Amino acid sequence: MDSVKGPGCKTLLPDNELKPLEEIEKSIIKRYRKYLWSKFIKAIKDFRLIEEGDKIAVAISGGKDSILMAKLFQELQRYGDMKIELEFIVADPGYHQQIKKLMLENCEYLNIPVKVFDSGIFKIVDKIAQDYPCYMCAKMRRGALYSKAQELGCNKLALGHHFNDVIETTMMNILYTGSFKTMLPKLRSTNFRGLELIRPMYYIEEKHIERFTRSSGITPLNCACMVAAERTGNKRYEVKDLIKELSGKIDNLEVNIMRATQNVNMEAILGWQKGRERFSYLDFYDE
């Protein structure tokens, strides 16, 4: 398959010829068990992401992360203890025909039965959010996915965010918004009653996703959006590069960033927010 990418994006090229499907699936629970399967299961257990009888909409973009997530869910359905239902959904934002073709070919080969629906997000974002297209695109895409998941009778929507997405989001909030916020492993939708968003790849590092993808011979989609890459510098890539640079100087940097999100000392911060209410440490200073 030919690789497809948007401007300024690095293509994830396979190391080998495309492996047989059975070999790809087996590698998830054998060769990459420690780095993919075990961490997938750990996140599910640690954060109670999945329960018996769940009907889960698995969001597929065609990129390396969502493709792996789809296969992990299929293995869970095949070998897991809980009975779950899966729907694999694609919110087509307006993919170029060649990009969409690659995505569909990958899913067909990997036996991922996707349901594709048009969202027209790229056109809308191009008109109304020229300065900050990534934020608006992500927000609209999530809304479209929630709506489709609800239509299909699902109670959960799974997104393919991974370990590095979590620590990058944490650092982006600190550096660019002046707040300490992270990407949560699950949260209830405020606009779609009865739906919960889950991130079961929370512990999986991007480098292992890339290794699995390359060794499998899969050519995933990369940067299918032609809007953001042409008009704005991508802050996430800037933070990604910064973390990479600092990791060469500070031992366990990435793990420590993740740990920091779980070890907030409420007695050593100036203020925090709970819902819409804000608190200062002075509110409790004399207790």
WOPEDA-V590591 format. One record per residue. N is the residue number from 1. PHI is phi in radians with two decimals (* if undefined). BURIAL is + if it has 24 or more other C-alpha atoms within 12 Angstrom, else -. Layout:
# WOPEDA-V590591
n:phi:burial
N:PHI:BURIAL
N:PHI:BURIAL
This chain:
# WOPEDA-V590591
n:phi:burial
1:*:-
2:-1.43:-
3:-1.38:+
4:-2.30:+
5:-2.68:+
6:-1.59:-
7:-1.12:-
8:1.33:-
9:-1.93:-
10:-1.54:-
11:-1.44:+
12:-1.56:+
13:-1.49:+
14:-1.22:-
15:-1.44:-
16:-2.36:-
17:-1.14:-
18:-1.03:+
19:-1.33:-
20:-1.06:-
21:-0.97:-
22:-1.04:-
23:-1.20:-
24:-1.09:+
25:-1.14:+
26:-1.14:-
27:-1.13:+
28:-1.10:+
29:-1.78:+
30:-2.01:-
31:-1.06:-
32:-1.89:+
33:-0.97:-
34:-1.10:-
35:-1.70:+
36:-2.03:+
37:-1.06:+
38:-1.10:+
39:-1.31:+
40:-1.08:+
41:-1.16:+
42:-1.08:+
43:-1.11:+
44:-1.04:+
45:-1.32:-
46:-1.06:-
47:-1.89:-
48:0.86:-
49:-1.41:+
50:-2.29:+
51:-2.26:-
52:-0.93:-
53:1.51:-
54:-1.08:+
55:-1.99:+
56:-1.93:+
57:-1.54:+
58:-1.70:+
59:-1.37:+
60:-1.99:+
61:-1.84:+
62:1.77:+
63:-1.41:+
64:-1.06:+
65:-1.21:+
66:-1.25:+
67:-1.12:+
68:-1.10:+
69:-1.02:+
70:-1.04:+
71:-1.18:+
72:-1.09:+
73:-1.14:+
74:-1.12:+
75:-1.18:+
76:-1.12:+
77:-1.13:-
78:-1.35:-
79:-2.01:-
80:-1.28:-
81:-1.44:-
82:-1.68:-
83:-1.52:-
84:-2.35:+
85:-1.95:+
86:-2.21:+
87:-2.23:+
88:-1.77:+
89:-2.08:+
90:-2.16:+
91:-1.57:+
92:-1.18:+
93:-1.45:+
94:2.12:+
95:-0.99:+
96:-1.06:-
97:-0.94:-
98:-1.15:-
99:-1.17:+
100:-1.09:+
101:-1.07:-
102:-1.08:+
103:-1.04:+
104:-1.18:+
105:-1.12:-
106:-1.07:+
107:-1.14:+
108:-1.13:-
109:-1.12:+
110:-1.51:+
111:1.03:-
112:-1.85:+
113:-1.37:+
114:-1.38:+
115:-1.96:+
116:-1.70:+
117:-2.35:+
118:-1.38:-
119:-2.07:+
120:1.11:-
121:-1.11:+
122:-1.00:+
123:-1.14:-
124:-1.16:-
125:-1.09:+
126:-1.04:+
127:-1.55:-
128:-1.90:-
129:-2.41:-
130:-1.20:-
131:-1.42:-
132:-2.30:-
133:-1.17:+
134:-1.11:+
135:-1.09:-
136:-1.15:+
137:-1.08:+
138:-1.09:-
139:-1.15:-
140:-1.21:+
141:-1.09:+
142:-1.12:+
143:-1.07:+
144:-1.14:+
145:-1.20:+
146:-1.01:+
147:-1.06:+
148:-1.18:+
149:-1.06:+
150:-1.12:+
151:-1.04:-
152:-1.48:-
153:1.40:-
154:-1.47:+
155:-1.90:+
156:-2.46:+
157:-2.12:+
158:-1.76:+
159:-1.98:+
160:-1.62:+
161:-1.22:+
162:-2.06:+
163:-0.88:+
164:-1.21:+
165:-1.06:+
166:-1.13:+
167:-1.26:+
168:-1.18:+
169:-1.11:+
170:-1.04:+
171:-1.21:+
172:-1.08:+
173:-1.16:-
174:-1.14:-
175:-1.39:-
176:-1.91:-
177:-2.05:-
178:1.18:-
179:-2.39:-
180:-1.78:+
181:-2.37:+
182:-2.20:+
183:-1.63:+
184:-1.40:+
185:-1.23:+
186:-2.77:+
187:-2.79:-
188:-1.44:-
189:-1.23:-
190:-1.56:-
191:-1.88:-
192:-2.15:+
193:-1.01:-
194:1.45:-
195:-1.89:+
196:-2.24:+
197:-1.59:+
198:-2.26:+
199:-2.23:+
200:-1.29:+
201:-1.70:+
202:-0.95:+
203:-1.70:+
204:-1.48:+
205:-1.39:+
206:-1.04:+
207:-1.08:-
208:-1.36:+
209:-1.11:+
210:-1.13:+
211:-1.12:+
212:-1.08:+
213:-1.11:+
214:-1.14:+
215:-1.19:+
216:-1.37:+
217:1.44:+
218:-1.39:+
219:-1.88:+
220:-1.43:+
221:-1.28:+
222:-2.38:+
223:0.88:+
224:-1.20:+
225:-1.33:+
226:-1.65:+
227:-1.45:+
228:-1.14:+
229:-1.15:+
230:-1.48:-
231:-1.89:-
232:-2.37:-
233:-1.30:-
234:-1.65:-
235:-1.11:-
236:-1.10:+
237:-1.18:-
238:-1.13:-
239:-1.19:+
240:-1.02:+
241:-1.15:-
242:-1.11:-
243:-1.10:+
244:-1.08:-
245:-1.13:-
246:-1.20:-
247:-1.11:-
248:-1.33:-
249:-1.98:-
250:-2.11:-
251:-1.14:-
252:1.02:-
253:-0.99:-
254:-1.11:+
255:-1.11:-
256:-1.19:-
257:-1.11:+
258:-1.08:+
259:-1.08:-
260:-1.06:-
261:-1.24:+
262:-1.89:-
263:-2.28:-
264:-1.35:-
265:-1.55:-
266:-1.16:-
267:-1.57:-
268:-2.29:-
269:-2.25:-
270:-1.35:-
271:-2.86:-
272:-2.68:-
273:-2.24:-
274:-2.25:-
275:1.13:-
276:-1.71:-
277:-1.70:-
278:-1.83:-
279:-2.21:-
280:-2.04:-
281:-1.10:-
282:-1.19:-
283:-1.08:-
284:-2.10:-
285:-1.10:-
286:-1.67:-
287:-1.28:-
